[in-house]
Amino acid sequence: MFIRPAKPDDDKAIVEILMPVIRGGETYALPRDWTETEALAYWRSPDHTVFIADDAGVVVGTCYIRPNQRGGGAHVANAAFMTRTSAAGRGVASAMCAYALEYAAATGYVAMQFNFVVATNTRAIALWQRFGFEIVGRLPDAFQHPAKGLVDALVMSRKL
């Protein structure tokens, strides 16, 4: 598996990854009723640098990196990661996280911050902690989980 910048030809595969996650509504605070066009436009926003994880010619994951804030906060990166459902548990998110951290450091960011990690997303939290992220804040009842109701969201950060 290798990580590379996304090309326009990857958009169909990216949408195939995004839509089940968005429709599930359990891990991202994104509208569950977004169209494929809206979801792709968000993921491909001009300030997002988008990458894909390629496993033998199959796109198994996608991530983006962007400045967490503008101006005085632009030295901190933010990132988002999604894995193809059929590739869960195969190390795709780990590979993308390692790549994102290296890329962010190489392009001048001094830290990476996740602004809104849903507290019930325990696999992601454990992964981010393995990569050195710390929970620096908790937002009580910030996320409306489709099955569990109101749950907390976490702010996680690490220096690069």
N, C-alpha and C positions, 0 to 999 in steps of 0.2 A: 504494500500500500504506500502511496506517496501523496503528498499534498501539493497542489499547484494552484495558481490563480485561475479563477473561473473564466471561461470563455462564453460568448453568446450561445454556442452550440450546447452548453451545459444547462441552459435554462429549463428545458423539459425535465431533466433529471432533478434539478434543484426543486422545481415545483412538486415533483413526486415525493420528495422528502419533506417539504414544508407542509403540504396540505394535511396529511394525517395528524401531524403534531398540532397544527392550528385547530383543526376540527375537534381533536380530543380535548383541547382546552385545559389541560392539566398542568402545563409547565411554562407557558408564555402568556403574558397579558396582552394578547392580540385578539382582535375580533374573530370569533369562531365562524362568522358568516362571510368572511372575506372571500372574494373570488380569487381564482388563480392569478389573474392579472394584478389585483391589489396586493396579494401576498408577495409576488415576485417583485413588484415595484418597491415595496418596503425593503425586502432583503437586498435588492440591488440599488438602494438609495445612493445618490451621488457621493455622500460622505462615508459609505461603507466600502471597504476593500474586501472583496468576496473571494473565497477559496473553496476548493472541493477536495475531497478525499477520494482517490481513484484506486480501486482494487481490481487489478487485471482488466482494466477497461470499463469497469462498472463504477459509477459515482455512488459511493456508499455514505457520504456525509458532506456537509457544507458548513462553513462558518464565515463570519465577517468580523473585521476589526475596524474600529472607528475611534475618533477622539471621544472621550466620555463627556466632555463639555466643550464649549467654545472658549476662546480667549484664554483667560488665566487657568482654565482647567484642561486645556488641549494637550498637555503633556502626559495625561493619564489616558490609557487605552480602555476601551470597552469592547467586549466581544460577545458573540452569540454563536451557539453550536447546535446543529441538528444532525441526527443520524438516521439513515434509512431504517425503517422498522425491521426489515429482514437482516440487518447487519448489527443489531443490538447485541452487546456483550462480546464483540470481537475486537475491542480496543480502538475503535474509530474515534471516539471522543477523546481518548487519551492522546492519540496521534495528532489530532487537530489542536488540542490544547498545547501540547509541547511545541508544535509548529507556531501557533499564535504567539506564545510567549517569546520565542526566539525572534520572530518577525517584528513584534512590537519593540523589543529591546534594540534590534538592529536599525529600526527606523526612528529611534530617538525618544520613544516613550520611556518614562521612568517608573511607571506602575501600571497595573491593570486592575480594573474594578468592575464587578458585576453588581448592578444596581438593584436587581429584583429577582432573586433566586427563590422560587416558591419552596417553602419549608417542607412540603411533602415530597419534594423531588430529592429524596435521600441519596439516590445513586449519583446525581450530579453534585450534591453537596460533598459527598465522600470523595469524589474525583477531584473537585477543586481543592479540597483540603490536602489531598495527596500531592498536589502541585504547589502547595505552600500558601494557598489562600486562607485568610482568616475571616471569621464572621466579625464584622465591625459594627453591625447594626441590625436591628430587628424592627420590622414594620408590622405592628399587630393588626390582624384581620385585613391585610392589604389586598388579598387575592380571593376572588370568588371561585372556588374550586367546584367543578360541575357535580362531583359526588360527595365531597366532604364539607361543603359550605365555606364559610370564611376561614382562611388559614393565613398564617404569617408569611411574610416575604423577608428574605435576608439580604443584607448588603455585604458583599465579600470583596476583599482587596488583598493585593500583595505587591511588593516592590519588585522591580525587574533588575 
